[in-house]
Amino acid sequence: MLFYPQEKLALFIDGANLYGAAKGLQFDIDYKRLLELFARKGVLVRAFYYTAVAEDQEFSPLRPLVDWLDYNGFSVVTKPLKEFTDAQGRRRVKGNMDIELAIDVMEMSDQVDHIVIFSGDGDFRRLVEAAQRKGRRVSVVSTIRTQPPMVSDDLRRQADNFIELEELKPMIMREGGQRTPHSPTETSP
């Protein structure tokens, strides 16, 4: 990873995307270890975590994680999941956080030297390009080692630095090792 100790860093974590990538690589993320890893790479200014949550449920399996992150150094950005019925009559949920993440990247780009985006979503290519035009270095964390790859080729090419999530695994994996079919999902830090 190409980081400079004097650099001011900000992390922008697309929660659903990172969860999907880690699940594809069969491990659970220890968010405390992730935060500590990047705090050692430079001056960590802020770590954002984006996720949609079900507000109408009495208990959301995501709530314990969101609460833990909120109390442990992350700026958590949430919005309610939207429910809809598709053309085939199936009930679907949607909770895209792309706009919130993009706005925060642009607002923070004047305060930091290096932006780290945890997502493989190709929609962020133009965002990366815009941050680079402001003189910011941008790293993207995702994986090409799943089938299919979890990162858009366009996004990976645009980034100054692509960080393969699987290479971070030993440093950010939750104790207890590999994900098993009965492991908790994104509900635990």
Disulfide bonds with the S-S distance in Angstrom:
none
